[in-house]
Amino acid sequence: MVDADHPRPAALSARYSAVRLNSPDWFARVGDVARSIGSDRFHRELVELAGAAINHDACWIIRYSRVAPPDVLYTKDVASDVVAYYSNLYSSVDPFSEYWRNNGSPGVLMLNDVRSPGQSWDMYHKVFQTLASISDELGMFFSTVGHCCFGLFLERETGRFSQTDIERARLIFPMLEGFHRSHLGALFNDLRNPRGAQVEGFITRPTLIEDRFGVDVFANDAWRDAARRAPALADAVEALRVAPAGTIHASGPLSVKVEVFDRDFPLAPGGRMYVLDAPQRGAEDDPDRLLEDALGIFTPREREILLLLMNGQTTGEIAQKLSLSKGTIKNCRLRMYRKTGVGSERALVKHVMQSIGAR
């Protein structure tokens, strides 16, 4: 497991080894990414290029949003049940998602950069990563539009990413981000063509794009439907035409956020994008609160033991930590089995996580 309290050990061997950044193989991969700009395989080529520079065992591509749950778009060498565990149970406690939701920015991010105390961290770090055989994670964040970003992740099953790996990731990130921006621009440029590329991966909420003169360039069906139902939406746009990027206009149930494009953005240079927001996540959806509710059927001692079980500790380790006999721990565990109708530790943990996902 990754532990910020101990020095970084040397990385062990990985399934995929890095190539030299001046090798023919590296330049061939760079060419593959450049040729894929504007296509649906672009981000797969991009994560392959990142993986060619850094020793790793597996990779993920996840779309994060500040207003919606994480969405797994692609994995390589990740078991399907691990993806299902993440999507159904653990995405709500993903610390990288929390980082992005709290106004994260593009760049290279290590697991320890998003470490935070609390049960959510323990659930992700000590439970999910154990199930997924993840020893360390290296993430690269690329902004899209509105509230979203693409997170490209390289994983290690043993050992940790070396300092050289991290420095390489930061070295190549500006190039990868440049490719990503070109891809995003190509997709939006194709919006002028009714038969052009689909951008649903980027535009997932009611969205309007105007050029710098305030002329409509693009509006998706969700925005047009919202505008018909709520005439006040036009007033919100009018109020945001001179507002700084990131400004939110709230009026009754409406909450609209504005983003400003660079002058070199192909679809609308210097233009603006307006996104109709969803209600902010309430306190009842807080991961710590959800875990607290899921543990409500257990006594304080049972909850203490269950959390230690979820952290991967054995009966002997728990007995020693709590100064109890192994027999006491086993009896307590049997009582928890009866309360939840399961017959094993793994089933007990799964029951708790499913309870969280259902709330």
N, C-alpha and C positions, 0 to 999 in steps of 0.2 A: 504494500500500500504506500501511497505518497504521503510523506509527512514533512511539513514545513519546519518542524523542530529539529530535524537532523540534516546534516550536510548532504549535498547531492552526490550519490555514488556514481562510479563510472557506468555508462550504459552497457547492457549486455547485448549479445547478438540479437538481431531482429530478422523478421521474415523478408523484408525488403531493405536492401542496402543502398546507401546514397551513391550517386554517380558524381564524378568530378564536374564542376561547373564550367570547365573549359573543354569538356569531351564532346565528340560528335554525337553521342547519345543524348546529351543534355540539349544541344542545339536542335536536334531533330524533334525532341519533345516540345521545345519552345515553338517550333514551327507548327506542330500539331495543334497547340493551343491557339495560335494566331489564325490558322485555317478554320477553326471551329467557332470563331466569333459570330454571333448571330444565330447559331444552331442550338438545338435542344441538348446536345452533348457537351456544350461548352464547359460547364462547371465540373463535369467528370474529368475532362481533359485537364482542367486547372488543378484539381486535387491530385491527379496523377503527376503533374509537373512538380507540385509541392513535395509529394512523396518521393520523387526522384532525387530530391536534394537532401532528404532527412531519413535516417534509419527509422523504420516503423513496422508495425505488424498488421494494422488495419486502418480503415479510414471511414469517416462519416461526412455527409453534407446535411446540415439541418438549417431550415429557415426559421429564424426567430422574429418575433413581433412584440411590440410593447403592448398590444391589445388582444393577442390571440395566443393559443398554446403553441409550443414548438412543433414543427412538422418535419419528420425525417424524409429527405428527398432521395438519398442514395447512401448505400454502404458497400464496402468491399471487405471480404473476409470477416464478416460479423454474422453470427448465427441468427436465423430468423426469430427464434424465441427471445433472444436478447433485444432485438428491435421491438418486438411486441411488449416485452417487459417495460422498456423505456417509454414507448408511446402510451401504454395503458396505465402505467403505475408511477413511473419515476420522472416523467418530463416535468411534472409540477414542482419538483425539488431540484431541477437542474440548475446548478449555480451559474453556469454560463448564460442561461436564459434570464436569470435574475440580474446578472450584470448588464445585459442588453436592455432589459426592462427599466433599469435605473439609469437610463441615459448613457449607455455604453457607447464607445466610439470604435471606429475601424482600427485594426492593428493585430499584432501577435499577442496572444494571451495564454499563459500557462495555468494549469489547474490551481496551483497555490496562489495565483493572483486573485482568484475569486473565492478563496477560502473564507468562511465566516462561521462563527460559533452558532450552535443551535441544532435542533433535531433534524431540520431539513438537510443540513450539511451531512450529518451522520447517516441519514437515510441514503443519500446519493453516494457519498464517499465510501462508507463502510458496508453498505448493503448492495446497491446497484453495481458499483465497480467490482465487488467480489463476484457477483453473479456473472458479470460480463467479462471477467478476467482482464480488467483494465488496471495497469500499474501506473500509467502516467498518460496525460493528454496534452496535446499542443493544438491550440485553436488559432485560426486566422479569420478575422471578421471583415466582411465586405458590405458596406451599406448598399441598399437598393433604393427604394423610394418610400416616402412616408415613414412608417414606423418599423420597417422591416430591415433585416440583414441576412446574408448568407454566412453561416459558420462552417468552415472547412476544418475538420479535425483529423489529426494523425494520432494513433493510439499505440502504446507500448504494452505488451502483455507481461514482460519482465523488465526489471530495471527502470531507469528513468531517462528522459531525454537529456543528453549531455549539454554542457554550456555551448559547445561547438554547434550542436543541432539548433539551439535557440538563436545563436548569432546568425546561422545560415538562414533561418526562417525570417529574421528581421532584415537580412540582406536582400533576400529575393522578394519580400513583400511589396515594395513599391512597384516592381515589374508586374507581379500578379494583380495588384490593384489596378494598374493601368490597363491590363487586358480586360479585367472585369468592367471597368468604366466604358471601355470601347464596346464590349458586348451589350451592356445596358443601353448605351446610346444607339447601337444598331437595332435593338429590339424596338425602342421607342420610335426610331426613325421609320420603321416598317409599319407603324400604326397609321401612317398616311395612306398605306396600301391596304384595302380591305382584305386582300389575300395574304397579307404579310404575316410575320411571326406572331405567335400568341405570347402574351406577357402576363398570363394569369399568375405565374409564379411570383411576380413582382407586385401586381396590383390586385389586392385581395379584398379591398374595401371600396365603398363608393368614392370615386375619384374623378376630379376635373383638372385638366391641364390647360392653361392659357399661355399665350406668348407674352412678351414684355409689354405689348400694347393693350393687353386685356382681352384679346380675341381668343375664343375657344379653339383649341387644337385637338383635344380628345376628351371624351367623357364616356365612362363605361355604363353599361345598362343599369347597374346598381345606383349610380349617381343620378341618372335621368329619372329613374323610378322615385328616388328620394326627393328630387326637385319637384316632381308632380304632386307628391303627397304633402310637401312642406314648402310653401312659397317663401318662408323666411330664410331658406337656404341661400337665395340670391342676395339677401341683405347681409348674410354672414360673409359671403365672398366679397361683396363690395367693401365691407369693413376691413378685410384682410389684404386688399390689393396694395396697400402701402405699409403693411405691418412687417416687422422683421421675421426672418425665418424661424420657425418653431412656435410662433404665436398661435394660441388657441382662442377661438371665439366661441363662447358658450352663451346660449340663449334658450332657456327652457330645456327641452330634451335634446336640442341640437348642440353638438360640440364639433367644431371644424378646425383642423390644423392646417397651416400653410407651410410649404417648403419652397425654397427659391433655388432655381437651377443655375448652374454656371453659364457664363457667356458662350462656352464652347459645347454646350449640350445640344445634340443634333436636332431633336424634335422641337424644342422651344428655347433657343438661346436666351438666357436671362429671364426666362418665363417663371411661372409659378404653378405649383400643384396644390390643390385643396383636397383634403381627405376627411370624410365624415367619420368621426370617431365612434367607438363603441363605449358603453359605460365602463368606467374604471373598475378594476377588480376590487371586490369588497373584502372586508375583514374576514367574512365567513369563508373566503377561498384561500386564506393564508395557509401555507403548508404546515406550519407549526400548529395552527388551530385545528386543521383537518386531522393531524396525527393525534392530537389531544382528544378529539372526539372519538376517533377510532379505538382508542385505548380505554374508553370510558367504562367498558364492561369488566375491567380487571381491577383487582385490589392494588394499592400502592406497591406492595411487594411483588405482585405478579407483573406489574408494569415495569418495575426496575429490572426484573429478570428477563422479560421479553425484549427490552431495549438492548440488553447485553447480548441476547441471542441474535438479535438483528445485526449487531455489530460483529458477528462471527465468532464470539467467544464460546468455548466449550463448557460443559457442565462443571468440570474441575476448576477451570479458570474463574467461572462465576462464583462457585462455592468459596474459593480462596478470596476473591475480591470482596464478597459480602460477609465473610467470616461465618458461613453456614456449612452444614454437611452436604455431601452430594445427594444423600437421600432426601433432604429437605428440598433441594433444587428440583429433583426428579418429581417429587410429589406435587410441587407447585406447577411444574410443567404439565403434568397429567390433568390438573384442574383446568388449566388454560385450554387443553385439548378438548375437554368435555364442554366447556363454555362455547367453543367455536365449532365443535363437531368435526374436528380433524384428528389425524393420527400420527403426525410427524412435525418436526421443527420447521422443515421447509414449507409444509402446508399451512402451518400456523402463521409464518411470516407472510406467505402469499395471501392468506385470508385478511390479514391486517391491511396490506397494501391495496387489495381489491376494495376493502371498505372505504379507504381513503379516496380511491378513484371513483367510487359511486356517489360520493357526497357532493 
